[in-house]
Amino acid sequence: MEENKPLHNEEEKSPPSTDDSPQQDLQLNVPSTDEANAEAEQPITLNLPPVTEQDMEVHHHAHDPAAPHHKKNWKSYFWEFLMLFLAVFCGFLAEYQLEHKIEKDRAVKFMHDMVENLKYDTARCGYTLNRNVEAGLRLDSFRTEIFKAIQGNIDGNRLYELWYNNRSAFAVTFNEAAITQLKNSGHLRLINNDSLVNKILTYYERKVSSTDVNRLILRSIGEEREQVYQRFFNFRYMDELLKEEWQMEKIKPDSSMKKLRAIFSSNPPLRLLKESPEELQVLYNSVARYEDGLKNYNAFLRWTKESAEQLIGDINQEYHFKK
């Protein structure tokens, strides 16, 4: 009975040999250093399966799960167009509003400068009028004294004094910087009040222009009068006075005033170069013509000064400037 047992049972019971142990197999299967380096140097080749169109579609859908599966309808295109249109339109409105504000600020600056110009004009007109009124009174006295001389009562000292003090009058040069800049730059259109624009143009193109014309007329009359003066008055009497220096817009020094008083108190009296009634009448006419031209010029100065003051009030009211 025992001789008939399977052979593998006996082998299982027998202890494993030293040669068949796992450690021995592990040691025997370790590759050599040369073989390991050779295997490491060999490139690794990946044999991936080819990507099919179906795989690409699946990958696309996985990457963008929100992608629509159907075409846009006309409502989608309409809303997109509407949003784009509103964005462009709002940008246009913002730019237009900004340009409008810039132009409004520029107009305010021009009007402020114009008010300053007008204030200068009114001040100069007022000062010139005061000086010219005084000159007119002296001219009136000069004419009266010439008329006495025509009648035979010649007072040489008084005639020389009135001649010396009536050799010139004052004139105004208007400040037109703001209106010139407005016209040259084309910014006159920035003034929205048409009535105010008309008043501004009327002031500069009519009143200031007319006053300037009369100033030139007065200058021409004055040049003719100077030619007549040279025929009657001898400047040799003023030699001592020419040695003095004095400044415009200031009172003459006391030394000059003393010399003038001495000249106009000469004894014997100063003599005119021409003393016939006919020649003296020419002198009278020249002085009278100049006095008339001066008073006419003063009238234009008053007219322009009043217009400037009214225009300042209109601009201040329109742009709410402080007075």
C-alpha positions in Angstrom: 0.0 0.0 0.0 2.7 2.5 0.8 4.5 1.8 -2.4 1.6 3.0 -4.5 1.6 6.7 -3.0 2.0 9.4 -5.6 5.5 10.6 -6.1 4.8 14.4 -5.8 3.7 13.9 -2.2 7.1 12.8 -1.4 8.7 15.7 -3.1 6.5 18.2 -1.3 7.6 16.8 2.0 11.2 17.0 1.2 12.9 20.3 2.1 13.7 22.6 -0.7 17.2 22.5 -1.9 19.5 25.4 -1.5 19.9 25.9 -5.2 16.1 26.4 -5.7 15.6 29.1 -3.1 14.2 32.5 -4.2 17.3 34.4 -3.1 19.4 32.2 -5.3 17.1 32.8 -8.3 17.2 36.5 -7.6 20.9 36.6 -7.6 21.1 34.4 -10.6 18.7 36.7 -12.6 20.4 40.0 -11.8 21.8 41.3 -15.1 25.4 42.4 -15.4 26.4 46.0 -15.4 27.1 46.0 -19.1 23.8 44.6 -19.9 21.9 47.1 -17.7 23.7 50.0 -19.3 22.9 48.6 -22.7 19.2 48.4 -21.9 19.2 51.9 -20.4 20.7 53.4 -23.5 18.0 51.8 -25.8 15.2 54.3 -26.6 11.8 53.6 -25.2 9.2 53.1 -27.9 5.5 53.7 -27.1 3.1 51.9 -29.4 0.0 54.0 -28.9 -3.1 53.2 -30.8 -4.0 55.7 -33.6 -6.4 58.5 -32.6 -9.6 58.3 -34.6 -12.0 61.0 -35.4 -14.5 59.7 -33.0 -11.9 60.0 -30.2 -11.3 63.7 -31.2 -14.9 64.5 -31.0 -15.2 62.8 -27.6 -12.2 64.8 -26.4 -13.7 68.1 -27.8 -17.0 67.5 -26.0 -15.2 66.7 -22.8 -13.2 69.9 -23.0 -16.1 72.2 -23.8 -19.3 70.6 -22.3 -21.2 73.9 -22.7 -20.7 74.1 -26.5 -24.1 74.3 -28.2 -25.2 71.4 -30.3 -27.2 73.6 -32.6 -26.8 76.8 -34.7 -27.7 80.3 -33.3 -31.0 81.7 -34.3 -31.8 85.2 -35.4 -32.7 86.3 -31.8 -29.1 85.6 -30.6 -27.6 87.5 -33.5 -30.0 90.4 -32.8 -29.1 90.7 -29.1 -25.4 90.5 -29.9 -25.9 93.3 -32.5 -27.9 95.3 -30.0 -25.3 95.0 -27.3 -22.5 96.0 -29.7 -24.5 98.9 -31.0 -25.3 100.2 -27.5 -21.6 100.0 -26.5 -20.5 102.0 -29.5 -23.4 104.5 -29.1 -22.6 105.0 -25.4 -18.9 105.6 -26.2 -19.9 108.1 -28.9 -22.2 109.9 -26.4 -19.4 110.0 -23.8 -16.9 111.5 -26.3 -19.4 114.0 -27.5 -20.2 115.1 -24.0 -16.5 115.5 -23.2 -15.9 117.6 -26.4 -19.0 119.7 -25.5 -17.6 120.3 -22.0 -14.1 121.3 -23.4 -15.7 123.7 -25.9 -17.9 125.2 -23.1 -14.9 125.7 -20.9 -13.0 127.3 -23.8 -15.9 129.7 -24.5 -15.9 130.7 -20.8 -12.2 131.4 -21.0 -12.6 133.6 -24.1 -15.4 135.5 -22.5 -13.5 136.1 -19.3 -10.6 137.5 -21.4 -13.0 139.7 -23.4 -14.4 141.1 -20.2 -10.8 142.0 -19.1 -10.2 143.7 -22.5 -13.5 145.7 -22.1 -12.5 146.8 -18.6 -9.2 148.1 -20.1 -11.1 149.9 -22.8 -13.5 151.6 -20.4 -10.7 152.7 -18.1 -8.7 154.1 -21.0 -11.7 155.9 -22.5 -12.5 157.4 -19.1 -9.0 158.7 -18.6 -8.6 160.0 -22.1 -11.9 161.8 -22.0 -11.0 163.6 -18.8 -7.7 164.8 -20.3 -9.3 165.8 -23.6 -12.0 167.8 -21.9 -9.4 169.8 -20.2 -7.5 170.2 -23.5 -10.8 171.4 -25.1 -11.2 174.1 -22.4 -7.7 175.3 -23.1 -8.3 175.3 -26.8 -11.4 177.4 -26.2 -9.3 179.9 -24.3 -6.7 179.9 -27.0 -9.3 180.7 -29.7 -10.6 183.6 -27.5 -7.1 185.0 -27.2 -6.4 184.7 -31.0 -9.7 186.5 -31.7 -8.5 189.4 -29.4 -5.3 189.5 -31.4 -7.2 189.7 -34.7 -9.0 192.7 -33.3 -5.6 194.3 -32.5 -5.2 193.4 -28.8 -2.1 191.1 -29.1 -0.8 189.5 -25.8 2.3 187.6 -27.0 3.1 186.1 -23.6 -0.5 184.7 -23.2 -0.6 183.4 -26.8 2.7 181.5 -26.3 1.5 180.0 -23.0 -1.7 178.8 -24.6 0.1 177.5 -27.6 2.6 175.5 -25.5 -0.1 173.9 -23.4 -2.3 172.9 -26.4 0.1 171.1 -28.6 -1.4 167.6 -28.2 -4.4 165.6 -27.1 -4.8 162.0 -25.9 -6.1 159.0 -27.8 -7.1 155.4 -27.0 -5.7 152.2 -28.4 -8.3 149.5 -27.7 -7.5 146.0 -26.5 -8.8 143.6 -29.2 -6.7 140.5 -28.2 -9.8 138.4 -27.3 -11.9 139.2 -30.3 -9.0 138.7 -32.6 -8.3 135.3 -31.2 -11.9 134.3 -31.4 -12.1 135.3 -35.1 -8.8 133.8 -36.2 -9.5 130.5 -34.4 -13.1 130.2 -35.5 -14.2 129.8 -31.9 -16.8 132.6 -32.2 -19.3 129.8 -32.9 -18.8 128.6 -29.3 -21.0 131.5 -28.1 -24.5 130.0 -28.1 -26.3 133.3 -27.5 -26.8 134.9 -30.9 -27.9 138.2 -29.4 -24.7 138.4 -27.4 -22.6 137.6 -30.5 -24.3 140.4 -32.4 -23.6 142.9 -29.5 -19.9 141.8 -29.5 -19.5 142.2 -33.3 -21.4 145.6 -33.2 -19.0 146.8 -30.5 -15.8 145.9 -32.3 -16.8 146.2 -35.9 -18.8 149.4 -35.6 -18.1 151.4 -32.5 -14.4 150.6 -31.9 -13.8 150.8 -35.6 -15.5 154.2 -35.9 -13.7 155.6 -32.9 -10.4 154.5 -34.4 -11.3 156.3 -37.7 -12.0 159.5 -35.8 -8.7 159.1 -34.0 -6.9 159.0 -37.3 -8.9 162.0 -38.5 -7.9 164.0 -35.4 -4.3 163.0 -35.9 -4.4 164.3 -39.4 -5.9 167.6 -38.3 -3.3 167.9 -35.6 -0.5 167.5 -38.2 -2.0 170.3 -40.3 -2.3 172.5 -37.2 1.4 171.9 -36.3 2.3 173.2 -39.8 0.4 176.4 -39.0 1.9 176.7 -35.6 5.4 176.8 -37.1 4.4 179.9 -39.0 3.5 181.9 -35.9 5.5 180.7 -32.9 9.3 181.0 -32.4 10.7 178.1 -30.5 13.9 180.0 -29.8 12.2 181.4 -26.7 12.1 177.8 -25.4 15.9 177.2 -25.5 16.3 177.2 -21.7 13.4 174.8 -21.3 15.0 172.3 -23.7 17.8 171.7 -21.3 15.5 170.0 -18.8 14.6 166.3 -18.7 11.2 165.1 -17.5 9.1 162.0 -17.8 5.7 161.4 -19.3 2.6 161.2 -17.0 4.5 163.1 -14.3 4.5 166.7 -13.2 7.3 168.7 -14.6 10.1 169.5 -12.2 10.0 172.8 -10.3 13.0 174.1 -12.3 11.0 173.6 -15.5 8.0 175.3 -14.1 10.0 178.3 -13.0 11.6 178.6 -16.4 8.1 178.4 -18.1 6.7 181.1 -15.8 9.7 183.3 -16.6 9.3 182.8 -20.3 5.6 183.6 -20.3 6.3 186.7 -18.2 8.8 188.1 -20.5 9.3 191.9 -20.7 9.1 193.0 -23.4 6.4 190.4 -24.3 7.1 187.6 -26.7 6.4 188.3 -30.4 4.6 186.2 -33.0 6.3 185.5 -36.3 3.2 186.8 -38.0 0.8 189.3 -36.5 -1.5 190.5 -39.4 -5.2 190.0 -38.9 -5.3 187.9 -42.1 -2.5 185.6 -40.8 -4.0 185.4 -37.4 -7.3 184.3 -38.9 -5.5 181.3 -40.4 -4.2 180.4 -36.9 -7.7 180.8 -35.5 -9.3 178.5 -38.1 -6.6 175.9 -37.5 -7.2 175.9 -33.7 -11.0 175.9 -34.1 -10.8 173.0 -36.6 -8.7 170.9 -34.2 -11.0 171.7 -31.3 -14.0 170.5 -33.3 -12.2 167.3 -34.3 -11.2 166.7 -30.6 -14.8 167.1 -29.4 -16.0 164.9 -32.1 -13.5 162.2 -31.1 -14.5 162.6 -27.5 -18.1 161.9 -28.5 -17.1 158.6 -30.1 -15.1 157.8 -26.9 -18.2 158.3 -24.8 -20.3 156.2 -27.2 -17.8 153.4 -27.1 -17.2 153.5 -23.4 -21.0 153.2 -22.7 -21.2 150.3 -25.1 -18.3 148.5 -23.5 -19.9 148.9 -20.0 -23.2 147.5 -21.3 -21.4 144.6 -23.0 -19.5 143.8 -19.8 -22.9 143.5 -18.0 -24.4 141.3 -20.7 -21.4 138.9 -20.6 -21.4 138.7 -16.8 -25.1 137.9 -16.9 -24.7 135.3 -19.6 -21.8 133.5 -18.0 -22.5 134.3 -14.3 -19.3 136.1 -13.8 -18.8 138.0 -10.6 -18.7 141.8 -11.0 
